[in-house]
Amino acid sequence: MRNKIDLKNNCVDKTFEKGSEEFILYCKVRNLRPTTLKYYNDIVNIWYKFCDRKTPIKDITKKL
C-alpha cells in the first residue's frame, strides 16, 4: 500500500515564503527548464505584493 501525504498537517505552521521556497526546490529537482523556474519565481514575487512573506499558508484564502 502506498503512503499518502497529509497536506493539512504539513502546512500548519509553514509560512508562504517557506512554502514557495520548497515549491521552487521541488521544481528544480524535477529538472524543469530555467525559463519555467523564472516564471514561477516571478509569480511568487507578484504574490508578495498582496501577501506578507510571513503569512501562514493556512490563512491564505480565495478572498486574499
Phi and psi in radians as a Rosetta constraint file:
Dihedral C 1 N 2 CA 2 C 2 CIRCULARHARMONIC -1.407 0.35
Dihedral N 2 CA 2 C 2 N 3 CIRCULARHARMONIC 2.551 0.35
Dihedral C 2 N 3 CA 3 C 3 CIRCULARHARMONIC -1.374 0.35
Dihedral N 3 CA 3 C 3 N 4 CIRCULARHARMONIC 2.454 0.35
Dihedral C 3 N 4 CA 4 C 4 CIRCULARHARMONIC -1.831 0.35
Dihedral N 4 CA 4 C 4 N 5 CIRCULARHARMONIC 2.559 0.35
Dihedral C 4 N 5 CA 5 C 5 CIRCULARHARMONIC -1.636 0.35
Dihedral N 5 CA 5 C 5 N 6 CIRCULARHARMONIC 2.204 0.35
Dihedral C 5 N 6 CA 6 C 6 CIRCULARHARMONIC -1.642 0.35
Dihedral N 6 CA 6 C 6 N 7 CIRCULARHARMONIC 1.725 0.35
Dihedral C 6 N 7 CA 7 C 7 CIRCULARHARMONIC -1.187 0.35
Dihedral N 7 CA 7 C 7 N 8 CIRCULARHARMONIC -0.474 0.35
Dihedral C 7 N 8 CA 8 C 8 CIRCULARHARMONIC -1.120 0.35
Dihedral N 8 CA 8 C 8 N 9 CIRCULARHARMONIC -0.667 0.35
Dihedral C 8 N 9 CA 9 C 9 CIRCULARHARMONIC -1.433 0.35
Dihedral N 9 CA 9 C 9 N 10 CIRCULARHARMONIC -0.396 0.35
Dihedral C 9 N 10 CA 10 C 10 CIRCULARHARMONIC -1.315 0.35
Dihedral N 10 CA 10 C 10 N 11 CIRCULARHARMONIC -0.438 0.35
Dihedral C 10 N 11 CA 11 C 11 CIRCULARHARMONIC -1.983 0.35
Dihedral N 11 CA 11 C 11 N 12 CIRCULARHARMONIC 0.407 0.35
Dihedral C 11 N 12 CA 12 C 12 CIRCULARHARMONIC -1.094 0.35
Dihedral N 12 CA 12 C 12 N 13 CIRCULARHARMONIC -0.849 0.35
Dihedral C 12 N 13 CA 13 C 13 CIRCULARHARMONIC -1.978 0.35
Dihedral N 13 CA 13 C 13 N 14 CIRCULARHARMONIC 0.221 0.35
Dihedral C 13 N 14 CA 14 C 14 CIRCULARHARMONIC -1.441 0.35
Dihedral N 14 CA 14 C 14 N 15 CIRCULARHARMONIC 2.354 0.35
Dihedral C 14 N 15 CA 15 C 15 CIRCULARHARMONIC -1.500 0.35
Dihedral N 15 CA 15 C 15 N 16 CIRCULARHARMONIC 2.870 0.35
Dihedral C 15 N 16 CA 16 C 16 CIRCULARHARMONIC -1.073 0.35
Dihedral N 16 CA 16 C 16 N 17 CIRCULARHARMONIC -0.675 0.35
Dihedral C 16 N 17 CA 17 C 17 CIRCULARHARMONIC -1.099 0.35
Dihedral N 17 CA 17 C 17 N 18 CIRCULARHARMONIC -0.817 0.35
Dihedral C 17 N 18 CA 18 C 18 CIRCULARHARMONIC -1.124 0.35
Dihedral N 18 CA 18 C 18 N 19 CIRCULARHARMONIC -0.728 0.35
Dihedral C 18 N 19 CA 19 C 19 CIRCULARHARMONIC -1.108 0.35
Dihedral N 19 CA 19 C 19 N 20 CIRCULARHARMONIC -0.720 0.35
Dihedral C 19 N 20 CA 20 C 20 CIRCULARHARMONIC -1.205 0.35
Dihedral N 20 CA 20 C 20 N 21 CIRCULARHARMONIC -0.626 0.35
Dihedral C 20 N 21 CA 21 C 21 CIRCULARHARMONIC -1.106 0.35
Dihedral N 21 CA 21 C 21 N 22 CIRCULARHARMONIC -0.743 0.35
Dihedral C 21 N 22 CA 22 C 22 CIRCULARHARMONIC -1.137 0.35
Dihedral N 22 CA 22 C 22 N 23 CIRCULARHARMONIC -0.660 0.35
Dihedral C 22 N 23 CA 23 C 23 CIRCULARHARMONIC -1.121 0.35
Dihedral N 23 CA 23 C 23 N 24 CIRCULARHARMONIC -0.780 0.35
Dihedral C 23 N 24 CA 24 C 24 CIRCULARHARMONIC -1.110 0.35
Dihedral N 24 CA 24 C 24 N 25 CIRCULARHARMONIC -0.723 0.35
Dihedral C 24 N 25 CA 25 C 25 CIRCULARHARMONIC -1.074 0.35
Dihedral N 25 CA 25 C 25 N 26 CIRCULARHARMONIC -0.746 0.35
Dihedral C 25 N 26 CA 26 C 26 CIRCULARHARMONIC -1.050 0.35
Dihedral N 26 CA 26 C 26 N 27 CIRCULARHARMONIC -0.703 0.35
Dihedral C 26 N 27 CA 27 C 27 CIRCULARHARMONIC -1.160 0.35
Dihedral N 27 CA 27 C 27 N 28 CIRCULARHARMONIC -0.654 0.35
Dihedral C 27 N 28 CA 28 C 28 CIRCULARHARMONIC -1.146 0.35
Dihedral N 28 CA 28 C 28 N 29 CIRCULARHARMONIC -0.703 0.35
Dihedral C 28 N 29 CA 29 C 29 CIRCULARHARMONIC -1.109 0.35
Dihedral N 29 CA 29 C 29 N 30 CIRCULARHARMONIC -0.636 0.35
Dihedral C 29 N 30 CA 30 C 30 CIRCULARHARMONIC -1.294 0.35
Dihedral N 30 CA 30 C 30 N 31 CIRCULARHARMONIC -0.065 0.35
Dihedral C 30 N 31 CA 31 C 31 CIRCULARHARMONIC 1.094 0.35
Dihedral N 31 CA 31 C 31 N 32 CIRCULARHARMONIC 0.791 0.35
Dihedral C 31 N 32 CA 32 C 32 CIRCULARHARMONIC -1.269 0.35
Dihedral N 32 CA 32 C 32 N 33 CIRCULARHARMONIC 2.774 0.35
Dihedral C 32 N 33 CA 33 C 33 CIRCULARHARMONIC -1.137 0.35
Dihedral N 33 CA 33 C 33 N 34 CIRCULARHARMONIC 2.595 0.35
Dihedral C 33 N 34 CA 34 C 34 CIRCULARHARMONIC -0.999 0.35
Dihedral N 34 CA 34 C 34 N 35 CIRCULARHARMONIC -0.599 0.35
Dihedral C 34 N 35 CA 35 C 35 CIRCULARHARMONIC -1.182 0.35
Dihedral N 35 CA 35 C 35 N 36 CIRCULARHARMONIC -0.595 0.35
Dihedral C 35 N 36 CA 36 C 36 CIRCULARHARMONIC -1.181 0.35
Dihedral N 36 CA 36 C 36 N 37 CIRCULARHARMONIC -0.752 0.35
Dihedral C 36 N 37 CA 37 C 37 CIRCULARHARMONIC -1.075 0.35
Dihedral N 37 CA 37 C 37 N 38 CIRCULARHARMONIC -0.717 0.35
Dihedral C 37 N 38 CA 38 C 38 CIRCULARHARMONIC -1.103 0.35
Dihedral N 38 CA 38 C 38 N 39 CIRCULARHARMONIC -0.732 0.35
Dihedral C 38 N 39 CA 39 C 39 CIRCULARHARMONIC -1.051 0.35
Dihedral N 39 CA 39 C 39 N 40 CIRCULARHARMONIC -0.817 0.35
Dihedral C 39 N 40 CA 40 C 40 CIRCULARHARMONIC -1.105 0.35
Dihedral N 40 CA 40 C 40 N 41 CIRCULARHARMONIC -0.703 0.35
Dihedral C 40 N 41 CA 41 C 41 CIRCULARHARMONIC -1.094 0.35
Dihedral N 41 CA 41 C 41 N 42 CIRCULARHARMONIC -0.705 0.35
Dihedral C 41 N 42 CA 42 C 42 CIRCULARHARMONIC -1.102 0.35
Dihedral N 42 CA 42 C 42 N 43 CIRCULARHARMONIC -0.722 0.35
Dihedral C 42 N 43 CA 43 C 43 CIRCULARHARMONIC -1.107 0.35
Dihedral N 43 CA 43 C 43 N 44 CIRCULARHARMONIC -0.743 0.35
Dihedral C 43 N 44 CA 44 C 44 CIRCULARHARMONIC -1.087 0.35
Dihedral N 44 CA 44 C 44 N 45 CIRCULARHARMONIC -0.729 0.35
Dihedral C 44 N 45 CA 45 C 45 CIRCULARHARMONIC -1.123 0.35
Dihedral N 45 CA 45 C 45 N 46 CIRCULARHARMONIC -0.592 0.35
Dihedral C 45 N 46 CA 46 C 46 CIRCULARHARMONIC -1.159 0.35
Dihedral N 46 CA 46 C 46 N 47 CIRCULARHARMONIC -0.679 0.35
Dihedral C 46 N 47 CA 47 C 47 CIRCULARHARMONIC -1.069 0.35
Dihedral N 47 CA 47 C 47 N 48 CIRCULARHARMONIC -0.569 0.35
Dihedral C 47 N 48 CA 48 C 48 CIRCULARHARMONIC -1.113 0.35
Dihedral N 48 CA 48 C 48 N 49 CIRCULARHARMONIC -0.338 0.35
Dihedral C 48 N 49 CA 49 C 49 CIRCULARHARMONIC -1.244 0.35
Dihedral N 49 CA 49 C 49 N 50 CIRCULARHARMONIC -0.497 0.35
Dihedral C 49 N 50 CA 50 C 50 CIRCULARHARMONIC -1.785 0.35
Dihedral N 50 CA 50 C 50 N 51 CIRCULARHARMONIC -0.389 0.35
Dihedral C 50 N 51 CA 51 C 51 CIRCULARHARMONIC -2.356 0.35
Dihedral N 51 CA 51 C 51 N 52 CIRCULARHARMONIC 2.286 0.35
Dihedral C 51 N 52 CA 52 C 52 CIRCULARHARMONIC -1.146 0.35
Dihedral N 52 CA 52 C 52 N 53 CIRCULARHARMONIC 2.554 0.35
Dihedral C 52 N 53 CA 53 C 53 CIRCULARHARMONIC -1.064 0.35
Dihedral N 53 CA 53 C 53 N 54 CIRCULARHARMONIC -0.514 0.35
Dihedral C 53 N 54 CA 54 C 54 CIRCULARHARMONIC -1.624 0.35
Dihedral N 54 CA 54 C 54 N 55 CIRCULARHARMONIC 0.145 0.35
Dihedral C 54 N 55 CA 55 C 55 CIRCULARHARMONIC -1.188 0.35
Dihedral N 55 CA 55 C 55 N 56 CIRCULARHARMONIC 2.239 0.35
Dihedral C 55 N 56 CA 56 C 56 CIRCULARHARMONIC -1.112 0.35
Dihedral N 56 CA 56 C 56 N 57 CIRCULARHARMONIC 2.485 0.35
Dihedral C 56 N 57 CA 57 C 57 CIRCULARHARMONIC -1.039 0.35
Dihedral N 57 CA 57 C 57 N 58 CIRCULARHARMONIC -0.611 0.35
Dihedral C 57 N 58 CA 58 C 58 CIRCULARHARMONIC -1.122 0.35
Dihedral N 58 CA 58 C 58 N 59 CIRCULARHARMONIC -0.346 0.35
Dihedral C 58 N 59 CA 59 C 59 CIRCULARHARMONIC -1.574 0.35
Dihedral N 59 CA 59 C 59 N 60 CIRCULARHARMONIC -0.074 0.35
Dihedral C 59 N 60 CA 60 C 60 CIRCULARHARMONIC -1.435 0.35
Dihedral N 60 CA 60 C 60 N 61 CIRCULARHARMONIC 2.138 0.35
Dihedral C 60 N 61 CA 61 C 61 CIRCULARHARMONIC -2.159 0.35
Dihedral N 61 CA 61 C 61 N 62 CIRCULARHARMONIC 3.038 0.35
Dihedral C 61 N 62 CA 62 C 62 CIRCULARHARMONIC -1.087 0.35
Dihedral N 62 CA 62 C 62 N 63 CIRCULARHARMONIC -0.591 0.35
Dihedral C 62 N 63 CA 63 C 63 CIRCULARHARMONIC -1.118 0.35
Dihedral N 63 CA 63 C 63 N 64 CIRCULARHARMONIC -0.625 0.35
